[in-house]
Amino acid sequence: MTGDVQESVMAESVRKRFDMEMQNIYRRAYHEANYNATRFLQMLERHGGFETARLLIHSPTVSEGYTALYLRGRLDLTVEALIHDNPDFHPLFIDEELEIVRKRLTEYKYGPAMSK
């Protein structure tokens, strides 16, 4: 495989893994935090994990789900935390998006974001 092809295959693999993890945080929020994120699931079904993440990141305010998870003490189950806490996913996003994620988590006092 040439370098470009290999990079493309690796990027696709990371994106697929990200999409799976987005589904996983939906399930975990349901089972671990007793939160049924119906709108989030609809977004995942309509747009896929990556585009759903981008839509949520670019929203001027946090989502209802983000607030619900914050109130349950489970910011670790947010899209923002999934991105922030997994450096393998950082190349999927531009610097501006990563900064939005970091600022949002810091504003809500998410521990791992506070230490950076």
MIMAR-255961 format. One record per residue (C-alpha): residue in three letters; x, y, z. Coordinates in nm, 3 decimals, decimal comma, always signed. Example, Ala and Ser with C-alpha at 12.3 -4.5 7.8 and 13.67 -1.06 7.14 Angstrom:
% residues 2
TIMAR residuo      px      py      pz
TIMAR     ALA  +1,230  -0,450  +0,780
TIMAR     SER  +1,367  -0,106  +0,714
END
This chain:
% residues 116
TIMAR residuo      px      py      pz
TIMAR     MET  +0,000  +0,000  +0,000
TIMAR     THR  +0,122  +0,347  -0,074
TIMAR     GLY  +0,143  +0,601  +0,208
TIMAR     ASP  -0,169  +0,792  +0,099
TIMAR     VAL  -0,378  +0,478  +0,062
TIMAR     GLN  -0,257  +0,345  +0,396
TIMAR     GLU  -0,337  +0,680  +0,564
TIMAR     SER  -0,684  +0,679  +0,410
TIMAR     VAL  -0,751  +0,324  +0,530
TIMAR     MET  -0,629  +0,413  +0,880
TIMAR     ALA  -0,845  +0,730  +0,888
TIMAR     GLU  -1,149  +0,527  +0,780
TIMAR     SER  -1,075  +0,274  +1,054
TIMAR     VAL  -1,055  +0,550  +1,317
TIMAR     ARG  -1,380  +0,701  +1,193
TIMAR     LYS  -1,559  +0,365  +1,208
TIMAR     ARG  -1,429  +0,316  +1,561
TIMAR     PHE  -1,552  +0,665  +1,651
TIMAR     ASP  -1,897  +0,585  +1,510
TIMAR     MET  -1,909  +0,267  +1,721
TIMAR     GLU  -1,805  +0,460  +2,032
TIMAR     MET  -2,082  +0,714  +1,969
TIMAR     GLN  -2,332  +0,425  +1,971
TIMAR     ASN  -2,163  +0,294  +2,284
TIMAR     ILE  -2,203  +0,620  +2,479
TIMAR     TYR  -2,575  +0,613  +2,393
TIMAR     ARG  -2,605  +0,261  +2,541
TIMAR     ARG  -2,392  +0,346  +2,843
TIMAR     ALA  -2,596  +0,659  +2,918
TIMAR     TYR  -2,910  +0,447  +2,907
TIMAR     HIS  -2,777  +0,169  +3,130
TIMAR     GLU  -2,537  +0,352  +3,360
TIMAR     ALA  -2,703  +0,693  +3,399
TIMAR     ASN  -3,067  +0,600  +3,342
TIMAR     TYR  -3,080  +0,848  +3,054
TIMAR     ASN  -3,262  +0,764  +2,732
TIMAR     ALA  -3,109  +0,998  +2,476
TIMAR     THR  -3,380  +0,960  +2,213
TIMAR     ARG  -3,282  +1,267  +2,008
TIMAR     PHE  -2,917  +1,164  +2,015
TIMAR     LEU  -3,009  +0,818  +1,886
TIMAR     GLN  -3,218  +0,972  +1,609
TIMAR     MET  -2,924  +1,192  +1,511
TIMAR     LEU  -2,693  +0,890  +1,505
TIMAR     GLU  -2,935  +0,701  +1,281
TIMAR     ARG  -2,981  +0,998  +1,046
TIMAR     HIS  -2,627  +1,138  +1,031
TIMAR     GLY  -2,390  +0,875  +1,170
TIMAR     GLY  -2,154  +0,928  +1,462
TIMAR     PHE  -1,904  +1,169  +1,311
TIMAR     GLU  -2,156  +1,413  +1,163
TIMAR     THR  -2,366  +1,398  +1,480
TIMAR     ALA  -2,059  +1,494  +1,681
TIMAR     ARG  -1,985  +1,786  +1,448
TIMAR     LEU  -2,345  +1,909  +1,467
TIMAR     LEU  -2,340  +1,900  +1,846
TIMAR     ILE  -1,998  +2,065  +1,870
TIMAR     HIS  -2,104  +2,352  +1,646
TIMAR     SER  -2,427  +2,416  +1,834
TIMAR     PRO  -2,405  +2,751  +2,015
TIMAR     THR  -2,528  +2,590  +2,337
TIMAR     VAL  -2,488  +2,250  +2,497
TIMAR     SER  -2,752  +1,992  +2,412
TIMAR     GLU  -3,029  +1,875  +2,642
TIMAR     GLY  -2,840  +1,548  +2,667
TIMAR     TYR  -2,522  +1,720  +2,776
TIMAR     THR  -2,716  +1,902  +3,048
TIMAR     ALA  -2,893  +1,583  +3,156
TIMAR     LEU  -2,563  +1,397  +3,184
TIMAR     TYR  -2,404  +1,689  +3,369
TIMAR     LEU  -2,687  +1,682  +3,623
TIMAR     ARG  -2,629  +1,308  +3,668
TIMAR     GLY  -2,256  +1,362  +3,721
TIMAR     ARG  -2,175  +1,175  +3,399
TIMAR     LEU  -2,002  +1,418  +3,167
TIMAR     ASP  -1,779  +1,123  +3,081
TIMAR     LEU  -2,068  +0,997  +2,866
TIMAR     THR  -2,088  +1,310  +2,649
TIMAR     VAL  -1,971  +1,343  +2,292
TIMAR     GLU  -1,730  +1,610  +2,410
TIMAR     ALA  -1,567  +1,378  +2,662
TIMAR     LEU  -1,548  +1,096  +2,407
TIMAR     ILE  -1,349  +1,325  +2,180
TIMAR     HIS  -1,143  +1,492  +2,452
TIMAR     ASP  -1,044  +1,173  +2,631
TIMAR     ASN  -0,942  +0,979  +2,319
TIMAR     PRO  -0,644  +1,134  +2,137
TIMAR     ASP  -0,686  +0,876  +1,858
TIMAR     PHE  -1,002  +1,063  +1,758
TIMAR     HIS  -0,844  +1,410  +1,756
TIMAR     PRO  -0,729  +1,389  +1,391
TIMAR     LEU  -1,095  +1,359  +1,288
TIMAR     PHE  -1,161  +1,714  +1,406
TIMAR     ILE  -1,014  +2,053  +1,327
TIMAR     ASP  -0,837  +2,252  +1,599
TIMAR     GLU  -1,136  +2,485  +1,640
TIMAR     GLU  -1,364  +2,189  +1,716
TIMAR     LEU  -1,120  +2,044  +1,967
TIMAR     GLU  -1,101  +2,383  +2,137
TIMAR     ILE  -1,483  +2,406  +2,159
TIMAR     VAL  -1,487  +2,060  +2,319
TIMAR     ARG  -1,216  +2,155  +2,569
TIMAR     LYS  -1,377  +2,485  +2,663
TIMAR     ARG  -1,720  +2,329  +2,707
TIMAR     LEU  -1,586  +2,057  +2,934
TIMAR     THR  -1,375  +2,303  +3,131
TIMAR     GLU  -1,673  +2,533  +3,178
TIMAR     TYR  -1,866  +2,244  +3,331
TIMAR     LYS  -1,568  +2,142  +3,546
TIMAR     TYR  -1,503  +1,805  +3,383
TIMAR     GLY  -1,198  +1,674  +3,568
TIMAR     PRO  -0,983  +1,549  +3,279
TIMAR     ALA  -1,032  +1,879  +3,091
TIMAR     MET  -0,940  +2,082  +3,400
TIMAR     SER  -0,591  +1,931  +3,420
TIMAR     LYS  -0,482  +2,050  +3,075
END
